[in-house]
Amino acid sequence: MNDKEHHMSGSKRPSSTPSQVRQARVWIIIAVIGVMLMVLAFNPWRSTGGTATGSASASSSATSSGHPSKKVRNGTLEQQAATMFTGDAESIADEVRELLNAPEDSNVDTLSNLLYRHDHRDLAEASDLYDAIGSERPVERVRALARQWYPQAMRAAIDARLDDLESALSGAGRAADRLDRLGSADASCKSLRGAYETAKSLVNGKSQDYDALTKAQQDLTSATSGCAASLEGDQLTKVFGQAQGSTDGTDGGDGR
């Protein structure tokens, strides 16, 4: 091997430029947030005026901010449905639409988008119910269909929230463990451990509380994306790993 070859083979990899570092950081944040945020499909039932006051919760109503109010529905889903949808066909349609649009202005899917994404299109569109309304069927028939739709939609939504939370636990748990080991004092990351533990408890217990599952998903998404956005350079990589597309066979974190 001549001197030139020796010099080339022993040379170090050029250091990253500031532009490359910034670009890598952006991709890491995008990857982290992308894992946590669900794709929001087009919602055909979104109302065009005012804020929804209904609820997509099996246990309580939800405000437009996505957080539960103090109105509690007791009993099984069928028992809850039996006390709902008491008005005329138009008010029943509005009540179902409000349920499908909740939680509004949130960082997680509305009920309708959640059902769409988990392949429950008929429930996401309340097809039988709205067909009956469009055909001007008697209000008794419309009410019966609404009370049949509600427990079916909520059970499917509960399973979907559980599935989403379970999918997010692995990455969130690794990040929380790494933060603990690194002793990060970043205020934006302090909520991640608690959000992870709450979500994990609900998933392990197979919770049937839709409202609690929705709030846990909101909190975990906020904690993860907020923490990722607050970290810089190597610290971000150590906690959340490398951006998608890494070729080194690891997630690029601290190796654990």
C-alpha positions as CSV (number, residue, x, y, z in Angstrom):
1,M,0.0,0.0,0.0
2,N,1.5,3.4,-1.0
3,D,1.5,6.5,1.2
4,K,-1.5,7.9,-0.6
5,E,-3.6,4.7,-0.1
6,H,-2.5,4.5,3.5
7,H,-3.6,8.0,4.1
8,M,-7.0,7.4,2.5
9,S,-7.7,4.2,4.3
10,G,-6.8,5.6,7.6
11,S,-8.5,9.0,7.2
12,K,-11.4,9.8,9.5
13,R,-15.0,10.3,8.2
14,P,-15.5,14.0,7.6
15,S,-17.5,15.7,10.4
16,S,-21.1,16.7,9.8
17,T,-21.7,20.3,8.7
18,P,-24.1,22.5,10.8
19,S,-26.6,22.1,8.0
20,Q,-26.5,18.3,8.1
21,V,-26.8,18.4,11.9
22,R,-29.9,20.6,11.7
23,Q,-31.4,18.4,9.0
24,A,-30.8,15.2,11.0
25,R,-32.5,16.8,14.1
26,V,-35.5,17.8,12.0
27,W,-35.9,14.3,10.7
28,I,-35.6,12.8,14.2
29,I,-38.3,15.0,15.5
30,I,-40.5,14.2,12.5
31,A,-40.0,10.5,13.1
32,V,-40.8,10.7,16.8
33,I,-43.9,12.8,16.3
34,G,-45.0,10.7,13.3
35,V,-45.0,7.5,15.5
36,M,-47.2,9.2,18.1
37,L,-49.6,11.1,16.0
38,M,-52.3,9.2,14.1
39,V,-53.0,10.1,10.5
40,L,-56.2,12.1,10.5
41,A,-58.4,11.1,7.6
42,F,-61.0,13.3,6.1
43,N,-64.1,13.4,8.4
44,P,-67.4,13.6,6.4
45,W,-69.3,14.3,9.6
46,R,-67.4,17.3,10.8
47,S,-69.9,20.1,11.6
48,T,-69.3,23.5,10.0
49,G,-70.5,25.7,12.8
50,G,-69.9,26.0,16.5
51,T,-68.1,23.5,18.7
52,A,-69.4,20.0,19.4
53,T,-70.9,19.5,22.8
54,G,-71.5,15.8,22.5
55,S,-69.2,13.0,23.6
56,A,-67.4,10.0,22.2
57,S,-66.9,8.6,25.6
58,A,-68.5,5.5,27.1
59,S,-68.3,7.1,30.5
60,S,-68.4,10.9,30.1
61,S,-69.0,13.8,27.8
62,A,-66.0,15.5,26.1
63,T,-65.6,19.2,25.6
64,S,-64.3,20.7,22.4
65,S,-60.8,20.7,23.8
66,G,-60.9,16.9,24.1
67,H,-60.9,16.7,27.9
68,P,-63.8,15.0,29.7
69,S,-66.5,16.9,31.4
70,K,-68.2,15.8,34.6
71,K,-71.3,14.4,33.0
72,V,-71.0,10.7,33.6
73,R,-73.0,7.9,31.9
74,N,-73.4,4.8,34.1
75,G,-74.1,1.2,33.2
76,T,-73.2,-0.9,30.2
77,L,-73.0,0.6,26.8
78,E,-76.4,-0.7,26.0
79,Q,-77.8,0.8,29.2
80,Q,-76.2,4.1,28.3
81,A,-77.6,4.0,24.8
82,A,-81.1,3.4,26.2
83,T,-81.0,6.9,27.8
84,M,-79.7,8.6,24.7
85,F,-81.1,9.7,21.4
86,T,-84.5,10.8,22.8
87,G,-85.3,13.6,20.4
88,D,-86.5,13.7,16.8
89,A,-84.6,12.4,13.8
90,E,-82.8,15.7,13.3
91,S,-81.6,15.9,16.9
92,I,-80.5,12.2,16.8
93,A,-78.5,12.9,13.7
94,D,-76.8,15.9,15.4
95,E,-76.1,13.8,18.5
96,V,-74.4,11.1,16.5
97,R,-72.5,13.7,14.5
98,E,-71.2,15.3,17.7
99,L,-70.1,11.9,19.0
100,L,-68.2,11.2,15.8
101,N,-66.5,14.6,15.9
102,A,-65.2,14.3,19.5
103,P,-62.6,15.1,20.7
104,E,-62.3,18.3,18.6
105,D,-59.1,20.3,18.2
106,S,-57.1,17.4,19.8
107,N,-53.8,15.7,19.0
108,V,-55.5,12.3,18.5
109,D,-58.1,11.0,16.2
110,T,-61.8,11.9,16.6
111,L,-64.1,8.9,17.0
112,S,-64.9,8.8,13.3
113,N,-61.3,9.0,12.2
114,L,-60.3,6.4,14.7
115,L,-63.0,4.0,13.4
116,Y,-62.0,4.7,9.8
117,R,-58.3,4.0,10.4
118,H,-59.2,0.7,12.1
119,D,-61.4,-0.5,9.2
120,H,-64.8,0.2,10.7
121,R,-66.1,2.3,7.9
122,D,-69.8,1.6,8.5
123,L,-69.5,2.5,12.1
124,A,-67.5,5.6,11.3
125,E,-70.2,6.8,8.9
126,A,-73.1,5.4,11.0
127,S,-74.3,4.2,7.6
128,D,-77.5,2.4,8.5
129,L,-78.6,5.3,10.7
130,Y,-78.1,8.0,8.2
131,D,-79.6,5.9,5.4
132,A,-82.7,5.6,7.6
133,I,-82.8,9.4,8.2
134,G,-82.3,10.1,4.5
135,S,-85.2,7.7,3.7
136,E,-87.4,9.5,6.2
137,R,-88.0,6.4,8.2
138,P,-90.1,6.7,11.4
139,V,-88.3,8.3,14.3
140,E,-88.7,5.1,16.3
141,R,-86.7,3.2,13.7
142,V,-84.0,6.0,13.7
143,R,-83.8,5.9,17.4
144,A,-83.5,2.1,17.5
145,L,-80.7,2.2,15.0
146,A,-78.8,4.9,16.9
147,R,-79.1,2.9,20.1
148,Q,-77.8,-0.1,18.2
149,W,-74.9,1.8,16.7
150,Y,-73.6,3.4,19.9
151,P,-72.4,0.3,21.8
152,Q,-71.0,-1.2,18.6
153,A,-69.1,1.9,17.7
154,M,-67.8,2.4,21.3
155,R,-66.6,-1.2,21.6
156,A,-64.7,-0.9,18.3
157,A,-63.3,2.5,19.4
158,I,-62.1,1.1,22.7
159,D,-60.2,-1.7,21.0
160,A,-58.8,0.8,18.6
161,R,-57.5,3.1,21.3
162,L,-56.0,0.2,23.2
163,D,-54.2,-0.9,20.0
164,D,-52.9,2.6,19.3
165,L,-51.6,2.9,22.9
166,E,-50.0,-0.5,22.9
167,S,-48.2,0.4,19.6
168,A,-46.8,3.6,21.2
169,L,-45.7,2.0,24.5
170,S,-42.4,0.5,23.3
171,G,-40.9,3.6,21.9
172,A,-42.2,5.8,24.7
173,G,-40.9,3.4,27.3
174,R,-37.4,3.3,25.9
175,A,-37.4,7.1,25.8
176,A,-38.5,7.4,29.4
177,D,-35.9,4.9,30.5
178,R,-33.2,6.7,28.7
179,L,-34.3,10.0,30.2
180,D,-34.0,8.4,33.6
181,R,-30.5,7.1,33.0
182,L,-29.4,10.4,31.5
183,G,-30.8,12.4,34.4
184,S,-32.4,14.9,32.0
185,A,-33.7,17.9,33.8
186,D,-35.5,19.3,30.8
187,A,-38.9,20.5,32.0
188,S,-40.6,19.5,28.8
189,C,-39.6,15.9,29.3
190,K,-40.7,15.5,32.9
191,S,-44.3,14.4,32.0
192,L,-43.2,11.5,29.7
193,R,-42.6,8.9,32.5
194,G,-46.0,9.6,34.0
195,A,-47.8,9.6,30.7
196,Y,-46.1,6.3,29.8
197,E,-47.0,4.6,33.1
198,T,-50.6,5.6,32.9
199,A,-50.9,4.4,29.3
200,K,-49.2,1.1,30.2
201,S,-51.5,0.5,33.1
202,L,-54.6,1.0,31.0
203,V,-53.3,-1.3,28.2
204,N,-52.2,-4.0,30.7
205,G,-55.6,-3.8,32.4
206,K,-57.5,-3.9,29.0
207,S,-59.4,-0.8,30.1
208,Q,-62.9,-0.4,28.8
209,D,-63.0,3.3,29.7
210,Y,-62.9,5.0,26.3
211,D,-62.6,8.5,27.9
212,A,-59.6,7.4,30.0
213,L,-57.9,5.7,27.0
214,T,-58.4,8.8,24.8
215,K,-56.9,11.1,27.5
216,A,-54.0,8.8,28.0
217,Q,-53.3,8.8,24.2
218,Q,-53.5,12.6,24.2
219,D,-51.2,12.9,27.2
220,L,-48.6,10.4,25.8
221,T,-48.6,12.1,22.4
222,S,-48.2,15.6,23.9
223,A,-45.4,14.4,26.3
224,T,-43.5,12.6,23.6
225,S,-43.7,15.3,20.9
226,G,-43.0,18.1,23.5
227,C,-40.0,16.3,24.8
228,A,-38.6,15.6,21.3
229,A,-39.0,19.2,20.3
230,S,-37.2,20.5,23.3
231,L,-34.0,18.4,23.0
232,E,-31.0,19.4,21.0
233,G,-28.5,17.4,18.9
234,D,-26.9,14.4,20.6
235,Q,-29.3,14.5,23.5
236,L,-32.3,14.1,21.1
237,T,-30.6,11.1,19.5
238,K,-29.7,9.5,22.8
239,V,-33.3,9.7,24.0
240,F,-35.3,8.9,20.8
241,G,-32.8,7.3,18.5
242,Q,-32.0,8.1,14.9
243,A,-34.4,9.2,12.3
244,Q,-36.0,6.6,10.1
245,G,-33.7,5.4,7.4
246,S,-30.7,4.8,9.6
247,T,-28.5,2.0,8.3
248,D,-26.6,1.0,11.3
249,G,-29.1,-1.6,12.5
250,T,-30.0,0.2,15.8
251,D,-32.4,3.0,16.8
252,G,-29.4,5.1,17.6
253,G,-30.2,5.7,21.2
254,D,-28.0,4.7,24.2
255,G,-28.1,1.1,23.0
256,R,-30.6,-0.2,25.5
